[in-house]
Amino acid sequence: MKWKRDTGLSGRIFFTWILLLFVYLVFMGVLIALGLPSVFIIVIAVGMGLVQYFFSDKLVLMTTGARIIENDEYPELHRTVENLCSIAQIPKPRIAIMQSPMPNAFATGRSPNHAVVAVTDSIMATLNRNELEAVLAHELAHVKNRDILTMTVAGFLAMIASMIMNNFLFASIFNREQGGAWIIAGIVAAVVWVIATLLMMALSRYREFAADRGAAYITEDPDALISALQKISGKMDRVPVQTRAAAEGANAFYIIPAISGKSLAALFSTHPALEKRIENLEKVREEIRGY
């Protein structure tokens, strides 16, 4: 396998962790300054951090409704993943299936030794063997690049900030003594949400390019991934809006985002444009062929 270490991705992951740590500490400091119990905030922060690290894969699976399958279920899918892992030189992850009309796939987990690759039943019906292999290779490239945990932590921070944003007005109205403090907390939460979302966008878009390149290196067939991305994107437009809206919370993990057009997900896209991804894969094709 021809594999290049992506220093651009490694640098972005490191930089994102530094910024996330800074934002996390500032966020906690503001909440403590507003009078919330410091011990309570620290315990919650540490507890949530441990939960994210050790149970991030289970949280994503629960959110998406994916089910881990055993080796005797979908044996062809297991064989394909095992062969790709042998080429990519990574441990075989657990495999999960989602029952959904939305053709999609994702990878989750804190490390290559604790990873899960999930696909929907509809993507297996939509793609041919080579295309499905290319999609699986894309997800395994995420595992090899070790970029999944960073996205999970950034997404969790944005989720917490969003929860405070959504409740600060209610708290400020019904808690007159500390109403001003809750308004300040809501404003800070809004700033944290924007920063965390922007960090996710910047990292996620680049990591999708990196995973596309990685899939092409693993399979040596970038055209199969180009065809798969076009098929998935084309069919996604025919998926009911309600189904796409329900799946938007996990967009950062999917190979193609589920955008309903009725939320901020349409503005804060976690993926580069399909045309850009195809251009990227065409360059890899030329590289593989030695042009």
Summary of the structure (lengths in Angstrom):
residues: 291
radius of gyration: 20.1
end to end distance: 18.0
largest distance: 69.9
contacts: 957
relative contact order: 0.13
helix: 72%
strand: 7%
